[in-house]
Amino acid sequence: MRGLFQAVLSLLFVSTSSLLADLNNELIPLTLKQMARPDRLPESVKDAALLTEVALDLGLPNSGASEGWPGEALSRIALSQLANLSNSKTAKEIQSFLAEGFVSTSLEPDKPADPLWDDITKRSGEGGIQTPTNPKALLKKIKALGKIKFKVIRVENHTTHLHVEADRAGAEYSATWLTSWTDTKPPKLKNLRVKNFKTIISEGPWFHDATNTVIGRNPRFKAQVLHGIDHWAQRITRIGDLSLTGHHGLAVGDVNGDGLEDLYVCDGGSLPNQLYLQQPDGTAKEVALDWGVAWLEDSRSALLVDLDNDGDQDLVVATIAMIAFAENLNNQAFKLRGGFPGAPYPFSLSAADFDLDGDLDIYTCIYGAGDQPKKRGFEANSPTPFNDAENGGRNILLSNLGGFQFTDVTQKVGLDQNNTRWSFSASWEDYDRDGDPDLYVANDFGRNCLYQNNNGQFSNIAKKAGVEDMAAGMSVSWGDSNRDGAPDLLIGNMFSSAGQRVSFQRDYKVEKKRMARGNTLFTTSKDGFEDASIASGITNSGWAWSSGFADLNNDGWQDLVVANGYLSNSRDNDL
């Protein structure tokens, strides 16, 4: 199937080359460029002068520097002590972790609950005044929280700043704790202050996992869907184009015209993409092979959109081979109409009528430059510098010429400005309300781009508008978060406790500190945009990937959905 797909795409592209000869001459060739990466610090930092300087900056004794990054020794021991404390079953056990005269605020004050949804309420606030707290009282407070998880986000002056999460039946707790420690070995807890807390209380689960009910009856469900990447990594050779990093997207649309939304799912190389048709009973039937779209190429993104204005949903898929275009034939099947080969290893797709000519155009984000079957992403080219990289792939805007013909107009319309920034995703919105769609691009390892559309010509105004962000941009979504009638920007970024500890140290510029802060929310203001991230409480959603606005409870306010997660381990000497 894989070879057949590539052969068909090649034949189709050749058959249309005579018609598009002049347009193809407009393409801008990509230049592969290997960037030398500066030497990194060794696993155990040995520069005594540097360690002494940073240790003093953090208010820590220089003796701790011999163990590697200053502050990490206290961070590691504090986490161990807190884990032991939270697992203690008796007051006597807790006593061994507390310094004499230990004081604490309330961990979860009994505040009035504010309604969120019909059966969901929230309590939030500060911990209050610190008072002497005996081990028995502390044990009671800790056990009331449930199962606790700790992450150290900053270390200074023998104080650890922690992000704390806890789960118990019917409630989820999150807070920032400031814990001060003695300089003894091991350190003991002197005081604990809850800077803020939030408890979400629910009478029942908010959502139910319906995956098995909806698609579990399909033959490929157990054979393909239920296996993780570790399973396929042992069974698919490298020539099969399976990428261990995942990042496979999906698209939703009514492909057969029955009024029900259907689902197209991209998958890794050598695994067929899937098309699920929604049935009247709410289940879904997998029909990708019958519809001619069970392609085996490594696929990263898909769109179900009407490209030829005939009223049905056509299909665009970003594969490692090329951008593939398929026409919907009377809501019964798809027919390949051609492929665009000038987008090496695309990551995501978005569609808009940028030139207002009546048909949809396609914007493609290309993550890394120099991607090839044997070397992709970081293997081919490392982001340099990590917080402001300009050596990524070149994004492409394909103008729809009608009749399933597309051409690269990126340079012509001004979108080659700042166009090598390791782009993950992009989203269109007429944010300035002048009648044409503008474009925001979320870039990993540095500055994002806001391209203002002026009658089909673009200029990057992100710096002027204050929305460059300079973080680990993974996704972008537009929505009206405060119901003022103006579009706001949500950018999905990574939240990393280790990254925040490092960026707090000496010589880290302000813009670098955003790299691990988490998600960003820009709200529209008279002068452009304002950063409402911290005030809105949306920064910490884990290591975020896809994110979006959605009114989940139909109350007229747009909620946020963030998909997150990443690989992690216990190694902490390579921060």
N, C-alpha and C positions, 0 to 999 in steps of 0.2 A: 504493500500500500504506500509506503514511504517513497519508494522509487517511482511508482506510478504518478504520485502527486507532483513530484518535482518535474517529471517528464511532461505532464500535462501543462503545468505552469509555464515551462520553457516554451512549449509549442504555441501556447496561447500568446505569450509575450512576443515571440517571433512573428506570429501572424498579424499582429497589430503594429509592428515596428514601422512598417512603411507608412501607415497613417499618422504615426506620432513622431516621425523622424525629426522634424523641426523642433518639436517640443522636447524630445529627449536630449537635443543638443543644449538645452538650457540647464541641465542638471549640473550641480556643483560637485566635483569629485571630492571624496574624503581623503585626507592625508593621514597616514598612520605615523604616530610619533611616540617613541618610547621616552618617558621622562625618568631621569635618574632620581631615585628616592634617597633623601638624606638618611644618614645612619641613625638608627634608633638607639635609645638607651638600652643597655643590656638588661637582662632579667633582674639582676641585683645591681642597683645603682651604686657605683663605687667612688663617685666624685665627692670627697669629704667636704670640700668647700661649699659645693652646691647644697649638700644635705644639711650642713650647719645653717646656711642662710635660710633655707626653707623651714627648717625646724624652728628657728627663731621667729620667723614670720607667723608660724602657727601657734606660737606660745608654748612649744613643747620642749622638753629637755633634749639636748643634742644626742644623748645616749641612745634615744630611740631611732636615730638616723641610721645606725649600723644595721638595722633590720631591713633596709630598703627605703621606700618612700616614707618620709616623715608623716606621722599621723596614721599610717596604715597599721602599725603595731597596736595603737590604742583602739582603732576601729575594729580590728580583728578580735581583740580581747573583750571589748565592750559587747560585741555581738554574742560572743560565747557566754559572757556573764548574764546578759539579758535573756538569752535562750534558756539557760539553766534556771534563772529566776522565774521565768514564765512557766516552766515545767515543774516547779516546786510544788510539793503536795502538802507541806507543813510549814508553819511559821518558823520553826527552827531551821529548816533548810534555807528559807529566805533570809534569815538573820545573817548567815555567813556571807551574803553578797552586799550587805548594807554597811555604810560607815556609821560611826557613832553620831547621833544627832541628825539622822536622815530626815529630810523634809520633802513633801510632795504636794502637788496640786491634786485636785480630783482628776481621775483619768477620763471619766465620762459623766459630767455633771447632769443632773436631772432637770434638763431644760424643757420648756413647753415645746410640743411637737408641731411643726408646720406641715400642712397637707401638701403633697406633691401630686399624687393620683388618687383615685377613689379609695384604694386600700393600701396606699404607701405614704408614709410620713417621714419627716426629717427632723433630727435634733442637731444643733450645731452651736459652737461658741468656744470660749477660752476655758482653760482649766481652773481659773480662779486663783486664790491666794495660797502660797505654799505654807503648809503647817506641819509640825512634827507628826510623823506617821510611823506607827509600830508595825512589825512584821505581820501580825495577824490581820490588821486593817488592810495592808498592802496586798496580802494574799487574797483577801476577799475581792478587792478591786480588780486584780488581774484575772481571777477566775470568772468574774462577771463579763469580761470582754469576750471570752471564748478562745479559739485558736489564734495565736498572734504570730505575725511575721514582721521582722525588723529589717530596715535598710539604712545604712549610715550615709548621709548625703553631705556632711561637712564635719571637719574636726578642727577645733581651735581652743587654745587655753584649757586643755583637759576637759573640754565639753564636746559631746557628740550630738549633732543634730540628726534626728532620725525620722524617716517616714515609716509610720506604723499602720498596719492593717490587721483587722481581726474579724473573724466570722463566728457567728453563733446562730442558733435556730431563729429565723425570722428577722435577722439584723446583720448589717455590714457596717463595720467601724473603720474609719481612717483618721489619722491625726499626725501632727508634727510634735515630736517630743524633744525637749532639750534635757540631756542628762549630763551631770557633772560628776567627775570621778577623782578619787584621791590619787596621789602619785606613788602609791605603794605597789608592791608586786604580790599578788595581782591587784589591780585597782578595784576600789570598792565604790559603790554608788553613794554620792553625797546628797544629791537632790535631783528631783525629777519635776519638770514643768511641762504641762501640755499647752503648747502655744495655740493650737486650734484643734478642733475635732469635728467630725461629722458622722452621724449614725443614721443610716437609712433603714427604716423599719417596714417590713412588708408582711401582710397576712398570709401570703402564699407566693409561689414562684411567679416571676413576671412573664417568662417565656417557657415553652416546652420544646424539646428537641424532637422535631417531626421528620428528620432525615430518613430514617428507616421506613416510616409509614408512607412517605411520599415517593421515594425512589427505590426502596429496598427490594421490590419485587423484580427489578430488572436484572437480567442475567449477569451483566458486568459489574453490578454493585459490589458483590463480595469479592469477585476476582480482581477488580481494578480499584474501586473507590475506597474500600476499607483498608488498603495497604498504605503504609507510610513510605517516606522517601528511603528509609534504611532498607526496606524490603526490595524496592526496585533497584537501588544502587548495587545490590549483589546479583542482579539478574540481567541488567541492561548494560551493554558495553558502551564505551565512550563514543564510538562511532554512531551510536543511536541517539546522540544529542540530548541525553538526559542531564539536566542541570540540578545540582544538589541544593541550590539556593531557592528553588521554587519560583514564587512570584507569578503564578499562572492566574489569569483573570477570567472573568465570565461576563456574559451579557444577558439582559432580560428584554423580551419583546414578544409580541403576538405574531409568530411566523406563519400560522395557518389560518389566520383571520377568523377565529371562532370567538373572539372576545376575551380569551383567557391568556394570561401571560405565560410565555414559555422560557426556557433557560438553555443557553449555550455555554458549555464549560470547556475551557482550554486545559490541556494537560502537557506533561513533559514529553520529550522526544521518545518515539517508539511506542507511546501510549496513545490510543485514539481519542481525539476530542469527542465530546458527547453533546447531543441535542435532546433535551427533555421536553416533550409536548405535554402540557397540563391537560388532564382529563376532567370531565364534569364532576367526578367524585372527589377531586382534590389530589389524586395521585398523579404521577408523571410517567410517561412512557418514553424510553430512550430509542431514538430513531435516526441517529446521525448517519449510519451506514446507508439506510434507505433514502435519506435526503442528500447523500453525496458529500457529506462534510465531516466524516470520521477521519480527519487528516492526522497523520502520524508525526508531522514536524513539531518540534518544540514550539509551543504557542504561548505567548505572554499576555495577549490582550485581544478582546473582540468587541465589535459593535453590531447591534441590530438596528439599522436605520434605513430609511427609504432614500436610496441614492439616485433613482431615476424618476422619482415623482409619479409612480404608478399606483401608489396607495398601499403597497405591501413592504414588509421589512426585509431588506437585503442584508448580506453578511460581509463584514470586514474582519480579517484575522491577522494579527501581527505574528508571523512565524519567523524562525531563524533564517528561512530561505528567502522570504520576501513578504511584502504586504499583499495578502490574497483578497481578491474581490469576487464575491459570488452573488449572482442575481436570483431573486426569489421568483420562481415560475408559478404564477397563479396559486400561491399559497399551498403548493404541493411538493416542491423540491427546490434545491438550489443548483445553479449551474455556474461553474467557474467562468469568469469573464476575463481574467488576466491577473497579473501580479506586478508589483513595483519592486524591483530588485535593489534599489538604491538606498535602502534603510537597513544597514547591517545590525542584526540583533536588537530589534525594537523592544521597548518595555511597555508602552501603553499607548492607547489611541483615544482621541476625542474628536467630536464632529461639530461643525457650525457653518453657517453660511456667511463667511467673513466678508465677502464682496457684494452681498445682497443681490446676487444674480438669480436667486430662486432655487439653487440646489446646494446640498451639503458638501462641504470640503472636509478633508481629513488631516488632523495634526498628529504627528507621531513623535514620541519621546524616545531618543536613543541614549541609553545610559552611558556606556563606556566606549571610548575610541579604540580602534584596533581590534575589536572583537572578531574572532574567527573560530572555526570549529574546534581547534586544539587549544586556543587560549581565549578566555573571555573575562570580562570584568577586570578585577584586580590582577589576575594572572597576566593579562596583556598590557595593562597600564594602571599605575597606582595614582589615586587622586593627590595632587600636589599643588599648594599646601593643603592639609587635610581640612582646614576651616574656610578656605577660599579658593577651591580648586577651579581651574579654567582649562583643564586638559581632558574633558569628557567627550562624549559623542556629540554629533551635530543633529539637532532636531529638524524635522522636515514638515513643511506644510504642502499638502497635495491639493491643487485646485481641481475641482470637478468640471470637466469640459463637456459633460453629457455623453451618453452612450457608453458608460463605463470606461471613459478615458480620463486619466489624471496626469498632471504634470507638477513638477517641483517648482514652486514659486517663492520659496523661502527667502532667497536673496532679494528678489524683485520687490517684495512687499515690506522689507525692513526687518524680518524676523531672524536675520543672521547676527543681530546685535547680541553680544553676550550669550552666544549660542553653543558653548562647549562646556556646560556646567553640570554634568552628571545628572541629567533630568530623570526623575521618576514618573511624574504625572503632570497633567495640565487640565485646566477647566475654563470654559468660556462663560462670560457674563457681561452684559452691557452695564457695567458698574457706574459709568458717567452719564447714563441715560441720554445718549445722543443718537440712538437708533441703530448702532452697529455693535456686534459683540467684541469685547475685549478679552484678553487671554492672560491668565496667571499660570506660571510654570513653577512647580515645586522641585528644587534641586537638592540633591544630597551633597554634603561637604561644602556648604557655603551659601552664597547669595541666591535668593529666588528672583524671578523676573515678573514684572507686570507690564505687559505690552498693551498700550493704549491704541485703539483702532481709530484712525482718522481717515474716513472714506477709503478704506482698503489698504492704507499704509500704516505701519506699526512703528512705535517708538517705545523703548523700555524706560518707564518712569518709576520703577520700583523704589529707587533711592529717594527721589523727590517725594513720593507718596508715603514713604516710611514703612514699606512692607517688604524689604529685602529679607528680613528675618535672620539670615546667616545661621542656619541650624542644619539638622539632618532631615531635610524635607523629603517626605515619603509620599504624601498625598495632599490634595487640595479640594475643597468643596466650598461653594457659595451658598449662602442662606441668610435669612433675616433673623438673627438670633435675638434681637431686642424689640422686634415688631415696630420699628420706626419707618418701615417702608423702603429702606435702603439695604442693598446687599452687603453682607459681612463675609469675611474670609476665615475659613478654618484650615490650618495647615497641620497635617499629621507629622510629628517629629518624634525622635526617640527620647525617652526618659531613662537616664542612667545614674544610679546613685554613685557608682565608682567614678563616672565622668564628672559629676558635680564636685566630688571631693578633690579631684585633680585640678579642675578649672578654678577652684577657689584659691589655689596656691599662688605664690608670687609670680609675676610676669605674665599672667594670663590676661590678655586684653578683654575689654568688655564684650566685644562681639563673639569671642571664643566661649564665653561663659554660657551662651545660648545653646551651644552644641548639644548639651545633655539635659537642658531644662525641661523638655517635653513639648507638648502641643502648643500651638499659637492661635489665638483668636484676635483678628483685627476687626474692629467695628468702624463703620463709616461715620465720619465727622464732617464738619463744615470745611476743615482744612485738609481733608484726605481720609486718613485712617488713624485710629488710636489702638494701642496694644491693650486689650482687655483680658489677656490670658490668665494672669494671676488672680485678678479680681473675680473672674468668672469661675475659677477653680478647675479649669480644664487641662492644666499642664500635665498632670500625672495620670496618663492612661496606659502606662507601661511603654514598651518599645513599639510605638504605633506604626502601622502600615496604612491600610485603607481607612478612610474616615468620611463621614457624611452627615448632613442634616436630615432629620425625618421627624415628623410629628407622630410619635409612637402611640400616644394616648388620645389623639384627636381633641386636644384642648386649645388648639390655635397657636401653641408655642412649639417652635422647632427644637427637638431634642437632638443629641449627638450620639452617633454609633461609631465606635473605634475598634478596629481589629488590631490586636497586638500580640506580641510574643517573640522570643528569640532564644537561641541556644545560649546556655550559661553553664559555668562550672565554678569550682572553688578557687581557681588560680587567681591571685591578686597581686602578683609581683610584676605584671606587665600592663600597667594602667595607661 
